[in-house]
């Protein structure tokens, strides 16, 4: 069987028809990525596999500081964690030198493919990370039954493995360069927790883009269904608060201590008591609280994580301001220090009608697409919205395309999966969209 690069050298196979070889190799790539899932910022093997799958194509690949700026990332994986995932990547078959490169330089990748004539620059976000959860071991679960279920404690429970296959497949489909303009694919780490897009924005990766697209599998939709674009969604801020107090003997000298645990508990209750807004749908949640050293010690430290979401970007900013006030007030009450940091963020999305109309037109012309929904309200949060908004603010356009994935279970569940035949549908839509400039 020829490699993906060899297949790309034969446009009559890749471009005109989707041959069995093309689909088999896309499926094999998807299964290899699914078998070896990696959480946020440790997608070392995934990045290496993407790079290997596009070797030989007429592309320019940007990595490291040219692809993302990691300087402001809160809770970036520790050296020990990076070492562990590097070793896992090598054990899974990734060449040691490639694993070491992405371990040391980060896992984001920007891939540019130029057409053979002038035209606009398209951008496409492909998320590559997995979730820190275990996959179902049920023998009836399709990845288990076919021998590619994950066993390393992480799972592609949101379809990013299929998204990777779509991105790689699109580069091979367009490798004949028979289109106007250019395509820039942003293979983005750390979508879960909405942490990765801002790092790519900070590196300038989205600056040259005229039309910014995101594509994603929609597990709850049947294969053959397409949504022209998500709309709305929830802006979010994921927050981490470090409380610093003073330890003392809980019986012998409690008055000399400064209780970080009590302060964090007060802040947690205060955050959940922040009033909701009449002008937007809002969500608040305190997710974790870790504190203390022993039953007879006044706790000197505590770490709390929480999140705010809203269907309005200004409202989520206001919620964060109020959370900050609650934290600072609780800290002053107990004489404890508190430092609040944003771990992840996203915005709402307002796609452009012109782009949606073109997606709907292209998708509706494909025989394998049986249903086209022009727009659909987005109930969650995705930091691809930040990329779309960034391009729009610079005068460009954007939309968030959804491809029906036919999962037997909901997103972020142990039995999530996608119908693999949906992957070429996404490639068909994107390739046709770019070729028909």
Secondary structure, DSSP 8 states (H G I E B T S, - for coil): ---HHHHHT-HIIIIIS--HHHHHHHHHHHHHHHHT---TT--HHHHHHHHHHHTTSSEEEE-GGGT---TT-TT---HHHHHHHHHHHHHTT--HHHHHHHHHH-S-EEEEEE-SEEEEEEEEEEE---BSS-----TTSHHHHTT----SS-B--SSHHHHHHHHHHHHHHTTT--SEEEEEEEEES-TTTT-SHHHHHHTTTTTT-SEEEEEEEETTS-TTEEEEEEEE--EEEEEEEEEE-B--BTTT-GGG-B-HHHHHHHHHHHHHTS---SSS-EEEEEEEEEE-S-TTB---EEEEEEEEEESSHHHHHHHHHHHHHHHHHHHHHHT-EEEEEEEEEE--B---HHHHHHHHHHHHT-TT--EEEEEEEE-S--THHHHHHHHHHTT-EEEEEEEE---SS-TTSTT----TTHHHHHHHHHHHHHHT-
